[in-house]
Amino acid sequence: MARAGSGEGDITVSEAGRRGGKKVLAKYGREHFVSAGKKGGQTLSKERGREFFVQIGGMGGKAVKENHGLDHFSHIGQMGGQALKEKYGDEYFSQIGKKGGQKKKRKDGE
């Protein structure tokens, strides 16, 4: 593993990064990281376009499927549904179900 320095008591590069990240978090807060991530994502989007994100998302989904199986997606979907139920209550699902069943109105008035 890579070391940061060459004497006794050296730490790994990974540990040095972790310590630095904790100091930045303490000094600037979580919002600093959120802002940096958004800027990086916007730059990447301009450079590589939407198709890049579609491609890497597909790769990530494939890796999750291979590591955890298809049942994993069902499980995390149920967990998400339960979290929504706890946050918004049963009526939320009734409302979004009605919206999903409604015919969309066209912009030209038809």
N, C-alpha and C positions, 0 to 999 in steps of 0.2 A: 504494500500500500504506500502511496506517496506520502512523504513527510514534509512538513513546513519547517525547514531549518536543518541543522546538521549536528547539534549537540545533544547531550542527555536531556531528557524531559521534553523532547520534541513532541509535537502533536501532529496528527494527520491533517492533510489539507481539508478533509471533510469536517473535522472537528474545528479547525480554524474558521471555516466558512460558517459553521453553526454558531460559533461564539460571536462572530461579526454580525450575523443576522439578528441575533438576540439583542446586541447593543443597538443596532439600527431600529429595531422594533421598540425598544425602551425609549429611545431618543425621539423618534418621529411618529410612532404609532402604526397601527394596522393600515390606516388609510394611505400611508406612504406606499406600501406594497400594492394595494389595490390600484392606486393611480399608476404606478410603474407598470403593472401588468396590463392595464388597459392601453397605455401608450404603446407598449410592445406589441400587443395584439393588433392594434390599429395599423402600426407600421408593417407588420407581417401581412396583414390583409391587403394593404396597398401594393406591397411587393409581389405577393404570390397569388392573390385573388381567392375567391370563395372556394374554388375547386380544391385548393390545398387543404382547407379545413374539412371538406367533405372526405378527402382521401385519408387524412390522419384520424378523423373520427371513425371511419370504417375500420382502419387498422386497430384502433383501440377497442372497438366493439368486438372484432374478431379475436383479439387476445383475451378479452374477458370471457368470451364464449368458450375458448379453448381451455382456459384455466379453471373456470367455475361451472361450465355447462349451461344449457338453455334455461334450466330451472332457476338459475340465479336471477335472470331478468324478471321472471314472474315474482320472485321473492322481493326484489327491491321495488318493483311496482306496487306490491301490496303494502310494503312499508311506507312508500310515498303516499298512497291513498289513506293509510291510517293516520299519518302525520297531518294531512289536509283535513281529515275528519275531526281530529283533536283541535286543530287550529280554528276551523270555520264552522264545524257542526254538520249534522246530517243535511240540513236545508241547502247547503252549498252544492251538493251533488245533484239535488233536484233542480236547482237553478241552472247549472251548467248543462245538465241533460236536456232541459227545455231549449236552451240556446242552440245546442248541437242539432236538435231536431227541426229547428226553424229553417225555412227556406231563406237563403240569402237574397237580399234586395240588390238589384242591379243599379249601378250608378246612373244609367240613362233613364231611370224611372220605370222600366218595364217590370 
